[in-house]
Amino acid sequence: MKGIGISRYGSVSQLKVIDMPTLPLQPDEVRIAIRASGVNPVDWKIREGLLQHSFPYELPLVLGWDGAGVVLEVGEKVHSLQAGDDVFFRPEIEKHGTYAEEINVPERFVSLMPKGLTYAEAASLPLVGLTVWQALVEVGNVTEGQNVLILAGSGGIGSIAIQLAKTLGARVTTTTSTRNVDFVRSLGADEVITYDQPQSHTLPHVFDFALDTLGGQHYLDAVGWMKPNGTIATIFGGPHESRPFSPVAVEKNIRIEYVFTRPDASNLHHIKRLVEMDRLKPTVTETYPMTVEGVHEAHMSNQTGRTKGKIVLVRERDQDIH
């Protein structure tokens, strides 16, 4: 089995084809022929070695933890899936990833693809969909009528978070650049804060819940805009990294929870249902071939921090990885 990854940490120059043995299928696993893989900041952060303390990998490592494809084979204890099913999934980030021809994944992490989506669209959803569901529903308990703040609403996570928050009945404010105002409004944002333009108003004590995808000063600004006893879910940094200290958060009794996205088929079933109800749409804005050069270009684009929606790698049927 071939994949694309690294034998040592570093820049995009370290990307290479990795030859991996085909592992035996465990009773609770499915073997999936990968047709597309989402690209996320965690991919290049791991490639550069920025998360070594959180994830002490043994190299070489196939990158990518967001996928869609076709089930080739199922283990003897698998009951919800069968060969030929189109599926989407997020594998365990501690193991080899989805920039690959095939992958073995436990059944409990795999869902049937939403009807009507391409593999690229489906592959754009698992990591961001799981993150947003676990942040807004499980941590934030967002309900109808609440005021919700989404930082970086035009990005992969933000673009899905806006849609889910609206589906939950919240009033949504998001931050973005001036050039993406129309885009985030098309997703359902009620109010937009443009970070590259001076603001004519302040937002004291407005929000019940905020999703922080940026950290730093953006996170501290969000703390200042929260209602007393509000909740902030943050995905910035790694699970063992400290957050900027805010005395305001202490004074206002703000609950701050780090969301470490976990693979979960039951959560993906919720995402699938919302897509099929036309309440949530994937936002794929860039696609690249699943080749070393394609991964190189995808990582360079994602590292600009200006990605609108999601970047996806696509592997055509029977295409060799090179």
Buried (B, 14 or more C-beta within 10 A) or exposed (E): BBBBBBEEBEEBEBBBBBEBEEBEBBEBBBBBBBBBBBBBBBBBBBBBBBBEEBBEBEEBBBBBBBBBBBBBBBBEEBEBBEEEBBBBBBBEBEBBBBBBBBBBBBBBBBBBBBEEBBBBBBBBBBBBBBBBBBBBBBBBEBEEEBBBBBBBBBBBBBBBBBBBBBBBEBBBBBBBBEEBBEBBBEBBBBBBBBBEEEEEEEBEEBBBBBBBBBBEEBBBBBBBBBBEEBBBBBBBBBEEEEBEEBEEBEEBEBBBBBBEBBBBBEBBEBBBEBBEEEBBBBBBBBBBBBBBEBBBBBBEBBBEEEBBBBBBBBBEEEEEBE
